[in-house]
């Protein structure tokens, strides 16, 4: 069974606020872990700020 948009939103909020999920449902855990991995990947990428002078 697919997760509802409401449930996905709640899991997304828990992941972005670094809260525990509190669920043992494998589908919810997979979605939570996917979001956490994407957030870790974003931290590794450097962000170029400012205007290059040359």
mmCIF entry with sequence, helices, sheets and N, C-alpha, C, O atoms, coordinates in Angstrom:
data_MODEL
# 
_entry.id   MODEL 
# 
_entity.id                         1 
_entity.type                       polymer 
_entity.pdbx_number_of_molecules   1 
# 
_entity_poly.entity_id                      1 
_entity_poly.type                           'polypeptide(L)' 
_entity_poly.nstd_linkage                   no 
_entity_poly.nstd_monomer                   no 
_entity_poly.pdbx_seq_one_letter_code       
;(UNK)(UNK)(UNK)(UNK)(UNK)(UNK)(UNK)(UNK)(UNK)(UNK)(UNK)(UNK)(UNK)(UNK)(UNK)(UNK)
(UNK)(UNK)(UNK)(UNK)(UNK)(UNK)(UNK)(UNK)(UNK)(UNK)(UNK)(UNK)(UNK)(UNK)(UNK)(UNK)
(UNK)(UNK)(UNK)(UNK)(UNK)(UNK)(UNK)(UNK)(UNK)(UNK)(UNK)(UNK)(UNK)(UNK)(UNK)(UNK)
(UNK)(UNK)(UNK)(UNK)(UNK)(UNK)
;
_entity_poly.pdbx_seq_one_letter_code_can   XXXXXXXXXXXXXXXXXXXXXXXXXXXXXXXXXXXXXXXXXXXXXXXXXXXXXX 
_entity_poly.pdbx_strand_id                 A 
# 
loop_
_entity_poly_seq.entity_id 
_entity_poly_seq.num 
_entity_poly_seq.mon_id 
_entity_poly_seq.hetero 
1 1  UNK n 
1 2  UNK n 
1 3  UNK n 
1 4  UNK n 
1 5  UNK n 
1 6  UNK n 
1 7  UNK n 
1 8  UNK n 
1 9  UNK n 
1 10 UNK n 
1 11 UNK n 
1 12 UNK n 
1 13 UNK n 
1 14 UNK n 
1 15 UNK n 
1 16 UNK n 
1 17 UNK n 
1 18 UNK n 
1 19 UNK n 
1 20 UNK n 
1 21 UNK n 
1 22 UNK n 
1 23 UNK n 
1 24 UNK n 
1 25 UNK n 
1 26 UNK n 
1 27 UNK n 
1 28 UNK n 
1 29 UNK n 
1 30 UNK n 
1 31 UNK n 
1 32 UNK n 
1 33 UNK n 
1 34 UNK n 
1 35 UNK n 
1 36 UNK n 
1 37 UNK n 
1 38 UNK n 
1 39 UNK n 
1 40 UNK n 
1 41 UNK n 
1 42 UNK n 
1 43 UNK n 
1 44 UNK n 
1 45 UNK n 
1 46 UNK n 
1 47 UNK n 
1 48 UNK n 
1 49 UNK n 
1 50 UNK n 
1 51 UNK n 
1 52 UNK n 
1 53 UNK n 
1 54 UNK n 
# 
_struct_asym.id          A 
_struct_asym.entity_id   1 
# 
loop_
_struct_conf.conf_type_id 
_struct_conf.id 
_struct_conf.pdbx_PDB_helix_id 
_struct_conf.beg_label_comp_id 
_struct_conf.beg_label_asym_id 
_struct_conf.beg_label_seq_id 
_struct_conf.pdbx_beg_PDB_ins_code 
_struct_conf.end_label_comp_id 
_struct_conf.end_label_asym_id 
_struct_conf.end_label_seq_id 
_struct_conf.pdbx_end_PDB_ins_code 
_struct_conf.beg_auth_comp_id 
_struct_conf.beg_auth_asym_id 
_struct_conf.beg_auth_seq_id 
_struct_conf.end_auth_comp_id 
_struct_conf.end_auth_asym_id 
_struct_conf.end_auth_seq_id 
_struct_conf.pdbx_PDB_helix_class 
_struct_conf.details 
_struct_conf.pdbx_PDB_helix_length 
HELX_P HELX_P1 AA1 UNK A 5  ? UNK A 16 ? UNK A 5  UNK A 16 1 ? 12 
HELX_P HELX_P2 AA2 UNK A 26 ? UNK A 44 ? UNK A 26 UNK A 44 1 ? 19 
# 
_struct_conf_type.id          HELX_P 
_struct_conf_type.criteria    ? 
_struct_conf_type.reference   ? 
# 
loop_
_atom_site.group_PDB 
_atom_site.id 
_atom_site.type_symbol 
_atom_site.label_atom_id 
_atom_site.label_alt_id 
_atom_site.label_comp_id 
_atom_site.label_asym_id 
_atom_site.label_entity_id 
_atom_site.label_seq_id 
_atom_site.pdbx_PDB_ins_code 
_atom_site.Cartn_x 
_atom_site.Cartn_y 
_atom_site.Cartn_z 
_atom_site.occupancy 
_atom_site.B_iso_or_equiv 
_atom_site.pdbx_formal_charge 
_atom_site.auth_seq_id 
_atom_site.auth_comp_id 
_atom_site.auth_asym_id 
_atom_site.auth_atom_id 
_atom_site.pdbx_PDB_model_num 
ATOM 1   N N  . UNK A 1 1  ? 0.841  -1.183 0.000   1.00 0.00 ? 1  UNK A N  1 
ATOM 2   C CA . UNK A 1 1  ? 0.000  0.000  0.000   1.00 0.00 ? 1  UNK A CA 1 
ATOM 3   C C  . UNK A 1 1  ? 0.883  1.243  0.000   1.00 0.00 ? 1  UNK A C  1 
ATOM 4   O O  . UNK A 1 1  ? 1.839  1.324  0.772   1.00 0.00 ? 1  UNK A O  1 
ATOM 5   N N  . UNK A 1 2  ? 0.581  2.184  -0.835  1.00 0.00 ? 2  UNK A N  1 
ATOM 6   C CA . UNK A 1 2  ? 1.364  3.412  -0.941  1.00 0.00 ? 2  UNK A CA 1 
ATOM 7   C C  . UNK A 1 2  ? 1.043  4.345  0.225   1.00 0.00 ? 2  UNK A C  1 
ATOM 8   O O  . UNK A 1 2  ? -0.057 4.325  0.777   1.00 0.00 ? 2  UNK A O  1 
ATOM 9   N N  . UNK A 1 3  ? 2.022  5.152  0.579   1.00 0.00 ? 3  UNK A N  1 
ATOM 10  C CA . UNK A 1 3  ? 1.824  6.122  1.652   1.00 0.00 ? 3  UNK A CA 1 
ATOM 11  C C  . UNK A 1 3  ? 0.966  7.277  1.154   1.00 0.00 ? 3  UNK A C  1 
ATOM 12  O O  . UNK A 1 3  ? 1.089  7.706  0.007   1.00 0.00 ? 3  UNK A O  1 
ATOM 13  N N  . UNK A 1 4  ? 0.107  7.768  2.015   1.00 0.00 ? 4  UNK A N  1 
ATOM 14  C CA . UNK A 1 4  ? -0.715 8.926  1.655   1.00 0.00 ? 4  UNK A CA 1 
ATOM 15  C C  . UNK A 1 4  ? 0.155  10.180 1.662   1.00 0.00 ? 4  UNK A C  1 
ATOM 16  O O  . UNK A 1 4  ? 1.221  10.204 2.277   1.00 0.00 ? 4  UNK A O  1 
ATOM 17  N N  . UNK A 1 5  ? -0.302 11.203 0.985   1.00 0.00 ? 5  UNK A N  1 
ATOM 18  C CA . UNK A 1 5  ? 0.455  12.452 0.942   1.00 0.00 ? 5  UNK A CA 1 
ATOM 19  C C  . UNK A 1 5  ? 0.580  13.057 2.343   1.00 0.00 ? 5  UNK A C  1 
ATOM 20  O O  . UNK A 1 5  ? 1.594  13.675 2.667   1.00 0.00 ? 5  UNK A O  1 
ATOM 21  N N  . UNK A 1 6  ? -0.448 12.881 3.167   1.00 0.00 ? 6  UNK A N  1 
ATOM 22  C CA . UNK A 1 6  ? -0.400 13.374 4.547   1.00 0.00 ? 6  UNK A CA 1 
ATOM 23  C C  . UNK A 1 6  ? 0.719  12.674 5.322   1.00 0.00 ? 6  UNK A C  1 
ATOM 24  O O  . UNK A 1 6  ? 1.490  13.321 6.031   1.00 0.00 ? 6  UNK A O  1 
ATOM 25  N N  . UNK A 1 7  ? 0.799  11.366 5.184   1.00 0.00 ? 7  UNK A N  1 
ATOM 26  C CA . UNK A 1 7  ? 1.818  10.599 5.913   1.00 0.00 ? 7  UNK A CA 1 
ATOM 27  C C  . UNK A 1 7  ? 3.217  10.950 5.411   1.00 0.00 ? 7  UNK A C  1 
ATOM 28  O O  . UNK A 1 7  ? 4.150  11.068 6.205   1.00 0.00 ? 7  UNK A O  1 
ATOM 29  N N  . UNK A 1 8  ? 3.366  11.116 4.096   1.00 0.00 ? 8  UNK A N  1 
ATOM 30  C CA . UNK A 1 8  ? 4.663  11.504 3.544   1.00 0.00 ? 8  UNK A CA 1 
ATOM 31  C C  . UNK A 1 8  ? 5.090  12.861 4.093   1.00 0.00 ? 8  UNK A C  1 
ATOM 32  O O  . UNK A 1 8  ? 6.260  13.068 4.417   1.00 0.00 ? 8  UNK A O  1 
ATOM 33  N N  . UNK A 1 9  ? 4.139  13.779 4.194   1.00 0.00 ? 9  UNK A N  1 
ATOM 34  C CA . UNK A 1 9  ? 4.448  15.109 4.717   1.00 0.00 ? 9  UNK A CA 1 
ATOM 35  C C  . UNK A 1 9  ? 4.903  15.023 6.170   1.00 0.00 ? 9  UNK A C  1 
ATOM 36  O O  . UNK A 1 9  ? 5.865  15.688 6.555   1.00 0.00 ? 9  UNK A O  1 
ATOM 37  N N  . UNK A 1 10 ? 4.231  14.220 6.972   1.00 0.00 ? 10 UNK A N  1 
ATOM 38  C CA . UNK A 1 10 ? 4.610  14.067 8.384   1.00 0.00 ? 10 UNK A CA 1 
ATOM 39  C C  . UNK A 1 10 ? 6.004  13.449 8.509   1.00 0.00 ? 10 UNK A C  1 
ATOM 40  O O  . UNK A 1 10 ? 6.789  13.862 9.364   1.00 0.00 ? 10 UNK A O  1 
ATOM 41  N N  . UNK A 1 11 ? 6.313  12.476 7.675   1.00 0.00 ? 11 UNK A N  1 
ATOM 42  C CA . UNK A 1 11 ? 7.633  11.842 7.701   1.00 0.00 ? 11 UNK A CA 1 
ATOM 43  C C  . UNK A 1 11 ? 8.693  12.845 7.252   1.00 0.00 ? 11 UNK A C  1 
ATOM 44  O O  . UNK A 1 11 ? 9.777  12.906 7.832   1.00 0.00 ? 11 UNK A O  1 
ATOM 45  N N  . UNK A 1 12 ? 8.384  13.630 6.222   1.00 0.00 ? 12 UNK A N  1 
ATOM 46  C CA . UNK A 1 12 ? 9.310  14.647 5.732   1.00 0.00 ? 12 UNK A CA 1 
ATOM 47  C C  . UNK A 1 12 ? 9.630  15.662 6.828   1.00 0.00 ? 12 UNK A C  1 
ATOM 48  O O  . UNK A 1 12 ? 10.790 16.028 7.019   1.00 0.00 ? 12 UNK A O  1 
ATOM 49  N N  . UNK A 1 13 ? 8.609  16.114 7.543   1.00 0.00 ? 13 UNK A N  1 
ATOM 50  C CA . UNK A 1 13 ? 8.831  17.059 8.642   1.00 0.00 ? 13 UNK A CA 1 
ATOM 51  C C  . UNK A 1 13 ? 9.701  16.445 9.729   1.00 0.00 ? 13 UNK A C  1 
ATOM 52  O O  . UNK A 1 13 ? 10.603 17.102 10.248  1.00 0.00 ? 13 UNK A O  1 
ATOM 53  N N  . UNK A 1 14 ? 9.438  15.199 10.074  1.00 0.00 ? 14 UNK A N  1 
ATOM 54  C CA . UNK A 1 14 ? 10.240 14.531 11.100  1.00 0.00 ? 14 UNK A CA 1 
ATOM 55  C C  . UNK A 1 14 ? 11.697 14.430 10.659  1.00 0.00 ? 14 UNK A C  1 
ATOM 56  O O  . UNK A 1 14 ? 12.603 14.630 11.467  1.00 0.00 ? 14 UNK A O  1 
ATOM 57  N N  . UNK A 1 15 ? 11.925 14.127 9.397   1.00 0.00 ? 15 UNK A N  1 
ATOM 58  C CA . UNK A 1 15 ? 13.293 13.986 8.893   1.00 0.00 ? 15 UNK A CA 1 
ATOM 59  C C  . UNK A 1 15 ? 14.010 15.328 8.855   1.00 0.00 ? 15 UNK A C  1 
ATOM 60  O O  . UNK A 1 15 ? 15.162 15.421 9.277   1.00 0.00 ? 15 UNK A O  1 
ATOM 61  N N  . UNK A 1 16 ? 13.349 16.369 8.358   1.00 0.00 ? 16 UNK A N  1 
ATOM 62  C CA . UNK A 1 16 ? 14.013 17.663 8.231   1.00 0.00 ? 16 UNK A CA 1 
ATOM 63  C C  . UNK A 1 16 ? 14.268 18.312 9.585   1.00 0.00 ? 16 UNK A C  1 
ATOM 64  O O  . UNK A 1 16 ? 15.218 19.081 9.730   1.00 0.00 ? 16 UNK A O  1 
ATOM 65  N N  . UNK A 1 17 ? 13.445 18.017 10.566  1.00 0.00 ? 17 UNK A N  1 
ATOM 66  C CA . UNK A 1 17 ? 13.649 18.563 11.906  1.00 0.00 ? 17 UNK A CA 1 
ATOM 67  C C  . UNK A 1 17 ? 14.510 17.651 12.772  1.00 0.00 ? 17 UNK A C  1 
ATOM 68  O O  . UNK A 1 17 ? 14.740 17.926 13.950  1.00 0.00 ? 17 UNK A O  1 
ATOM 69  N N  . UNK A 1 18 ? 14.985 16.551 12.162  1.00 0.00 ? 18 UNK A N  1 
ATOM 70  C CA . UNK A 1 18 ? 15.860 15.571 12.824  1.00 0.00 ? 18 UNK A CA 1 
ATOM 71  C C  . UNK A 1 18 ? 15.191 14.915 14.027  1.00 0.00 ? 18 UNK A C  1 
ATOM 72  O O  . UNK A 1 18 ? 15.836 14.643 15.039  1.00 0.00 ? 18 UNK A O  1 
ATOM 73  N N  . UNK A 1 19 ? 13.905 14.667 13.905  1.00 0.00 ? 19 UNK A N  1 
ATOM 74  C CA . UNK A 1 19 ? 13.163 13.929 14.921  1.00 0.00 ? 19 UNK A CA 1 
ATOM 75  C C  . UNK A 1 19 ? 13.195 12.450 14.577  1.00 0.00 ? 19 UNK A C  1 
ATOM 76  O O  . UNK A 1 19 ? 13.424 12.078 13.426  1.00 0.00 ? 19 UNK A O  1 
ATOM 77  N N  . UNK A 1 20 ? 12.969 11.619 15.565  1.00 0.00 ? 20 UNK A N  1 
ATOM 78  C CA . UNK A 1 20 ? 12.819 10.198 15.301  1.00 0.00 ? 20 UNK A CA 1 
ATOM 79  C C  . UNK A 1 20 ? 11.471 9.944  14.654  1.00 0.00 ? 20 UNK A C  1 
ATOM 80  O O  . UNK A 1 20 ? 10.536 10.728 14.816  1.00 0.00 ? 20 UNK A O  1 
ATOM 81  N N  . UNK A 1 21 ? 11.376 8.854  13.928  1.00 0.00 ? 21 UNK A N  1 
ATOM 82  C CA . UNK A 1 21 ? 10.138 8.575  13.206  1.00 0.00 ? 21 UNK A CA 1 
ATOM 83  C C  . UNK A 1 21 ? 9.078  8.009  14.130  1.00 0.00 ? 21 UNK A C  1 
ATOM 84  O O  . UNK A 1 21 ? 7.914  8.400  14.032  1.00 0.00 ? 21 UNK A O  1 
ATOM 85  N N  . UNK A 1 22 ? 9.439  7.110  15.015  1.00 0.00 ? 22 UNK A N  1 
ATOM 86  C CA . UNK A 1 22 ? 8.471  6.548  15.946  1.00 0.00 ? 22 UNK A CA 1 
ATOM 87  C C  . UNK A 1 22 ? 7.572  5.503  15.331  1.00 0.00 ? 22 UNK A C  1 
ATOM 88  O O  . UNK A 1 22 ? 6.528  5.172  15.893  1.00 0.00 ? 22 UNK A O  1 
ATOM 89  N N  . UNK A 1 23 ? 7.959  4.981  14.192  1.00 0.00 ? 23 UNK A N  1 
ATOM 90  C CA . UNK A 1 23 ? 7.157  3.971  13.515  1.00 0.00 ? 23 UNK A CA 1 
ATOM 91  C C  . UNK A 1 23 ? 8.066  2.832  13.080  1.00 0.00 ? 23 UNK A C  1 
ATOM 92  O O  . UNK A 1 23 ? 9.244  3.036  12.786  1.00 0.00 ? 23 UNK A O  1 
ATOM 93  N N  . UNK A 1 24 ? 7.506  1.642  13.043  1.00 0.00 ? 24 UNK A N  1 
ATOM 94  C CA . UNK A 1 24 ? 8.281  0.492  12.595  1.00 0.00 ? 24 UNK A CA 1 
ATOM 95  C C  . UNK A 1 24 ? 7.765  -0.038 11.262  1.00 0.00 ? 24 UNK A C  1 
ATOM 96  O O  . UNK A 1 24 ? 8.153  -1.121 10.823  1.00 0.00 ? 24 UNK A O  1 
ATOM 97  N N  . UNK A 1 25 ? 6.889  0.732  10.622  1.00 0.00 ? 25 UNK A N  1 
ATOM 98  C CA . UNK A 1 25 ? 6.359  0.349  9.315   1.00 0.00 ? 25 UNK A CA 1 
ATOM 99  C C  . UNK A 1 25 ? 7.491  0.418  8.286   1.00 0.00 ? 25 UNK A C  1 
ATOM 100 O O  . UNK A 1 25 ? 8.111  1.471  8.135   1.00 0.00 ? 25 UNK A O  1 
ATOM 101 N N  . UNK A 1 26 ? 7.774  -0.677 7.577   1.00 0.00 ? 26 UNK A N  1 
ATOM 102 C CA . UNK A 1 26 ? 8.901  -0.687 6.637   1.00 0.00 ? 26 UNK A CA 1 
ATOM 103 C C  . UNK A 1 26 ? 8.781  0.356  5.519   1.00 0.00 ? 26 UNK A C  1 
ATOM 104 O O  . UNK A 1 26 ? 9.789  0.910  5.081   1.00 0.00 ? 26 UNK A O  1 
ATOM 105 N N  . UNK A 1 27 ? 7.567  0.623  5.061   1.00 0.00 ? 27 UNK A N  1 
ATOM 106 C CA . UNK A 1 27 ? 7.372  1.619  4.007   1.00 0.00 ? 27 UNK A CA 1 
ATOM 107 C C  . UNK A 1 27 ? 7.720  3.020  4.507   1.00 0.00 ? 27 UNK A C  1 
ATOM 108 O O  . UNK A 1 27 ? 8.361  3.800  3.803   1.00 0.00 ? 27 UNK A O  1 
ATOM 109 N N  . UNK A 1 28 ? 7.292  3.327  5.725   1.00 0.00 ? 28 UNK A N  1 
ATOM 110 C CA . UNK A 1 28 ? 7.582  4.637  6.304   1.00 0.00 ? 28 UNK A CA 1 
ATOM 111 C C  . UNK A 1 28 ? 9.070  4.777  6.596   1.00 0.00 ? 28 UNK A C  1 
ATOM 112 O O  . UNK A 1 28 ? 9.648  5.840  6.371   1.00 0.00 ? 28 UNK A O  1 
ATOM 113 N N  . UNK A 1 29 ? 9.691  3.721  7.092   1.00 0.00 ? 29 UNK A N  1 
ATOM 114 C CA . UNK A 1 29 ? 11.127 3.761  7.370   1.00 0.00 ? 29 UNK A CA 1 
ATOM 115 C C  . UNK A 1 29 ? 11.933 3.961  6.093   1.00 0.00 ? 29 UNK A C  1 
ATOM 116 O O  . UNK A 1 29 ? 12.912 4.707  6.088   1.00 0.00 ? 29 UNK A O  1 
ATOM 117 N N  . UNK A 1 30 ? 11.531 3.304  5.021   1.00 0.00 ? 30 UNK A N  1 
ATOM 118 C CA . UNK A 1 30 ? 12.239 3.450  3.747   1.00 0.00 ? 30 UNK A CA 1 
ATOM 119 C C  . UNK A 1 30 ? 12.154 4.893  3.253   1.00 0.00 ? 30 UNK A C  1 
ATOM 120 O O  . UNK A 1 30 ? 13.150 5.445  2.786   1.00 0.00 ? 30 UNK A O  1 
ATOM 121 N N  . UNK A 1 31 ? 10.983 5.503  3.350   1.00 0.00 ? 31 UNK A N  1 
ATOM 122 C CA . UNK A 1 31 ? 10.806 6.892  2.915   1.00 0.00 ? 31 UNK A CA 1 
ATOM 123 C C  . UNK A 1 31 ? 11.621 7.833  3.800   1.00 0.00 ? 31 UNK A C  1 
ATOM 124 O O  . UNK A 1 31 ? 12.250 8.764  3.297   1.00 0.00 ? 31 UNK A O  1 
ATOM 125 N N  . UNK A 1 32 ? 11.615 7.600  5.101   1.00 0.00 ? 32 UNK A N  1 
ATOM 126 C CA . UNK A 1 32 ? 12.374 8.413  6.059   1.00 0.00 ? 32 UNK A CA 1 
ATOM 127 C C  . UNK A 1 32 ? 13.876 8.326  5.762   1.00 0.00 ? 32 UNK A C  1 
ATOM 128 O O  . UNK A 1 32 ? 14.567 9.344  5.729   1.00 0.00 ? 32 UNK A O  1 
ATOM 129 N N  . UNK A 1 33 ? 14.370 7.109  5.547   1.00 0.00 ? 33 UNK A N  1 
ATOM 130 C CA . UNK A 1 33 ? 15.797 6.920  5.264   1.00 0.00 ? 33 UNK A CA 1 
ATOM 131 C C  . UNK A 1 33 ? 16.190 7.551  3.934   1.00 0.00 ? 33 UNK A C  1 
ATOM 132 O O  . UNK A 1 33 ? 17.295 8.079  3.805   1.00 0.00 ? 33 UNK A O  1 
ATOM 133 N N  . UNK A 1 34 ? 15.304 7.504  2.948   1.00 0.00 ? 34 UNK A N  1 
ATOM 134 C CA . UNK A 1 34 ? 15.571 8.125  1.649   1.00 0.00 ? 34 UNK A CA 1 
ATOM 135 C C  . UNK A 1 34 ? 15.746 9.631  1.808   1.00 0.00 ? 34 UNK A C  1 
ATOM 136 O O  . UNK A 1 34 ? 16.659 10.216 1.225   1.00 0.00 ? 34 UNK A O  1 
ATOM 137 N N  . UNK A 1 35 ? 14.891 10.249 2.581   1.00 0.00 ? 35 UNK A N  1 
ATOM 138 C CA . UNK A 1 35 ? 14.983 11.696 2.804   1.00 0.00 ? 35 UNK A CA 1 
ATOM 139 C C  . UNK A 1 35 ? 16.261 12.036 3.564   1.00 0.00 ? 35 UNK A C  1 
ATOM 140 O O  . UNK A 1 35 ? 16.943 13.007 3.236   1.00 0.00 ? 35 UNK A O  1 
ATOM 141 N N  . UNK A 1 36 ? 16.583 11.241 4.574   1.00 0.00 ? 36 UNK A N  1 
ATOM 142 C CA . UNK A 1 36 ? 17.794 11.499 5.353   1.00 0.00 ? 36 UNK A CA 1 
ATOM 143 C C  . UNK A 1 36 ? 19.041 11.373 4.476   1.00 0.00 ? 36 UNK A C  1 
ATOM 144 O O  . UNK A 1 36 ? 19.968 12.171 4.615   1.00 0.00 ? 36 UNK A O  1 
ATOM 145 N N  . UNK A 1 37 ? 19.082 10.389 3.579   1.00 0.00 ? 37 UNK A N  1 
ATOM 146 C CA . UNK A 1 37 ? 20.222 10.227 2.675   1.00 0.00 ? 37 UNK A CA 1 
ATOM 147 C C  . UNK A 1 37 ? 20.336 11.416 1.728   1.00 0.00 ? 37 UNK A C  1 
ATOM 148 O O  . UNK A 1 37 ? 21.440 11.900 1.476   1.00 0.00 ? 37 UNK A O  1 
ATOM 149 N N  . UNK A 1 38 ? 19.214 11.889 1.204   1.00 0.00 ? 38 UNK A N  1 
ATOM 150 C CA . UNK A 1 38 ? 19.237 13.046 0.313   1.00 0.00 ? 38 UNK A CA 1 
ATOM 151 C C  . UNK A 1 38 ? 19.732 14.287 1.048   1.00 0.00 ? 38 UNK A C  1 
ATOM 152 O O  . UNK A 1 38 ? 20.461 15.094 0.472   1.00 0.00 ? 38 UNK A O  1 
ATOM 153 N N  . UNK A 1 39 ? 19.351 14.446 2.295   1.00 0.00 ? 39 UNK A N  1 
ATOM 154 C CA . UNK A 1 39 ? 19.812 15.595 3.076   1.00 0.00 ? 39 UNK A CA 1 
ATOM 155 C C  . UNK A 1 39 ? 21.313 15.503 3.327   1.00 0.00 ? 39 UNK A C  1 
ATOM 156 O O  . UNK A 1 39 ? 22.011 16.516 3.276   1.00 0.00 ? 39 UNK A O  1 
ATOM 157 N N  . UNK A 1 40 ? 21.817 14.299 3.597   1.00 0.00 ? 40 UNK A N  1 
ATOM 158 C CA . UNK A 1 40 ? 23.254 14.117 3.793   1.00 0.00 ? 40 UNK A CA 1 
ATOM 159 C C  . UNK A 1 40 ? 24.023 14.422 2.514   1.00 0.00 ? 40 UNK A C  1 
ATOM 160 O O  . UNK A 1 40 ? 25.096 15.024 2.559   1.00 0.00 ? 40 UNK A O  1 
ATOM 161 N N  . UNK A 1 41 ? 23.474 14.006 1.368   1.00 0.00 ? 41 UNK A N  1 
ATOM 162 C CA . UNK A 1 41 ? 24.120 14.289 0.089   1.00 0.00 ? 41 UNK A CA 1 
ATOM 163 C C  . UNK A 1 41 ? 24.172 15.788 -0.179  1.00 0.00 ? 41 UNK A C  1 
ATOM 164 O O  . UNK A 1 41 ? 25.164 16.283 -0.714  1.00 0.00 ? 41 UNK A O  1 
ATOM 165 N N  . UNK A 1 42 ? 23.126 16.514 0.180   1.00 0.00 ? 42 UNK A N  1 
ATOM 166 C CA . UNK A 1 42 ? 23.104 17.958 -0.031  1.00 0.00 ? 42 UNK A CA 1 
ATOM 167 C C  . UNK A 1 42 ? 24.150 18.653 0.833   1.00 0.00 ? 42 UNK A C  1 
ATOM 168 O O  . UNK A 1 42 ? 24.711 19.668 0.420   1.00 0.00 ? 42 UNK A O  1 
ATOM 169 N N  . UNK A 1 43 ? 24.419 18.129 2.013   1.00 0.00 ? 43 UNK A N  1 
ATOM 170 C CA . UNK A 1 43 ? 25.416 18.734 2.894   1.00 0.00 ? 43 UNK A CA 1 
ATOM 171 C C  . UNK A 1 43 ? 26.816 18.583 2.312   1.00 0.00 ? 43 UNK A C  1 
ATOM 172 O O  . UNK A 1 43 ? 27.675 19.436 2.538   1.00 0.00 ? 43 UNK A O  1 
ATOM 173 N N  . UNK A 1 44 ? 27.055 17.504 1.565   1.00 0.00 ? 44 UNK A N  1 
ATOM 174 C CA . UNK A 1 44 ? 28.380 17.246 1.003   1.00 0.00 ? 44 UNK A CA 1 
ATOM 175 C C  . UNK A 1 44 ? 28.696 18.173 -0.160  1.00 0.00 ? 44 UNK A C  1 
ATOM 176 O O  . UNK A 1 44 ? 29.859 18.512 -0.379  1.00 0.00 ? 44 UNK A O  1 
ATOM 177 N N  . UNK A 1 45 ? 27.683 18.587 -0.906  1.00 0.00 ? 45 UNK A N  1 
ATOM 178 C CA . UNK A 1 45 ? 27.888 19.473 -2.054  1.00 0.00 ? 45 UNK A CA 1 
ATOM 179 C C  . UNK A 1 45 ? 28.151 20.892 -1.565  1.00 0.00 ? 45 UNK A C  1 
ATOM 180 O O  . UNK A 1 45 ? 27.449 21.407 -0.695  1.00 0.00 ? 45 UNK A O  1 
ATOM 181 N N  . UNK A 1 46 ? 29.183 21.518 -2.147  1.00 0.00 ? 46 UNK A N  1 
ATOM 182 C CA . UNK A 1 46 ? 29.482 22.894 -1.773  1.00 0.00 ? 46 UNK A CA 1 
ATOM 183 C C  . UNK A 1 46 ? 28.605 23.845 -2.577  1.00 0.00 ? 46 UNK A C  1 
ATOM 184 O O  . UNK A 1 46 ? 28.246 23.573 -3.723  1.00 0.00 ? 46 UNK A O  1 
ATOM 185 N N  . UNK A 1 47 ? 28.279 24.938 -1.962  1.00 0.00 ? 47 UNK A N  1 
ATOM 186 C CA . UNK A 1 47 ? 27.457 25.951 -2.609  1.00 0.00 ? 47 UNK A CA 1 
ATOM 187 C C  . UNK A 1 47 ? 28.347 27.143 -2.914  1.00 0.00 ? 47 UNK A C  1 
ATOM 188 O O  . UNK A 1 47 ? 29.014 27.683 -2.031  1.00 0.00 ? 47 UNK A O  1 
ATOM 189 N N  . UNK A 1 48 ? 28.345 27.544 -4.182  1.00 0.00 ? 48 UNK A N  1 
ATOM 190 C CA . UNK A 1 48 ? 29.146 28.700 -4.574  1.00 0.00 ? 48 UNK A CA 1 
ATOM 191 C C  . UNK A 1 48 ? 28.310 29.955 -4.351  1.00 0.00 ? 48 UNK A C  1 
ATOM 192 O O  . UNK A 1 48 ? 27.199 30.079 -4.866  1.00 0.00 ? 48 UNK A O  1 
ATOM 193 N N  . UNK A 1 49 ? 28.859 30.872 -3.581  1.00 0.00 ? 49 UNK A N  1 
ATOM 194 C CA . UNK A 1 49 ? 28.145 32.106 -3.267  1.00 0.00 ? 49 UNK A CA 1 
ATOM 195 C C  . UNK A 1 49 ? 28.886 33.294 -3.857  1.00 0.00 ? 49 UNK A C  1 
ATOM 196 O O  . UNK A 1 49 ? 30.105 33.260 -4.026  1.00 0.00 ? 49 UNK A O  1 
ATOM 197 N N  . UNK A 1 50 ? 28.164 34.308 -4.156  1.00 0.00 ? 50 UNK A N  1 
ATOM 198 C CA . UNK A 1 50 ? 28.773 35.537 -4.630  1.00 0.00 ? 50 UNK A CA 1 
ATOM 199 C C  . UNK A 1 50 ? 28.949 35.566 -6.132  1.00 0.00 ? 50 UNK A C  1 
ATOM 200 O O  . UNK A 1 50 ? 28.565 34.642 -6.849  1.00 0.00 ? 50 UNK A O  1 
ATOM 201 N N  . UNK A 1 51 ? 29.537 36.645 -6.579  1.00 0.00 ? 51 UNK A N  1 
ATOM 202 C CA . UNK A 1 51 ? 29.768 36.856 -8.006  1.00 0.00 ? 51 UNK A CA 1 
ATOM 203 C C  . UNK A 1 51 ? 31.257 36.662 -8.273  1.00 0.00 ? 51 UNK A C  1 
ATOM 204 O O  . UNK A 1 51 ? 32.091 37.287 -7.617  1.00 0.00 ? 51 UNK A O  1 
ATOM 205 N N  . UNK A 1 52 ? 31.594 35.801 -9.232  1.00 0.00 ? 52 UNK A N  1 
ATOM 206 C CA . UNK A 1 52 ? 33.026 35.625 -9.540  1.00 0.00 ? 52 UNK A CA 1 
ATOM 207 C C  . UNK A 1 52 ? 33.610 36.911 -10.134 1.00 0.00 ? 52 UNK A C  1 
ATOM 208 O O  . UNK A 1 52 ? 32.992 37.533 -10.999 1.00 0.00 ? 52 UNK A O  1 
ATOM 209 N N  . UNK A 1 53 ? 34.784 37.303 -9.677  1.00 0.00 ? 53 UNK A N  1 
ATOM 210 C CA . UNK A 1 53 ? 35.399 38.546 -10.126 1.00 0.00 ? 53 UNK A CA 1 
ATOM 211 C C  . UNK A 1 53 ? 36.228 38.354 -11.380 1.00 0.00 ? 53 UNK A C  1 
ATOM 212 O O  . UNK A 1 53 ? 36.562 39.337 -12.043 1.00 0.00 ? 53 UNK A O  1 
ATOM 213 N N  . UNK A 1 54 ? 36.567 37.140 -11.724 1.00 0.00 ? 54 UNK A N  1 
ATOM 214 C CA . UNK A 1 54 ? 37.392 36.885 -12.915 1.00 0.00 ? 54 UNK A CA 1 
ATOM 215 C C  . UNK A 1 54 ? 36.740 35.922 -13.826 1.00 0.00 ? 54 UNK A C  1 
ATOM 216 O O  . UNK A 1 54 ? 37.292 35.592 -14.875 1.00 0.00 ? 54 UNK A O  1 
# 
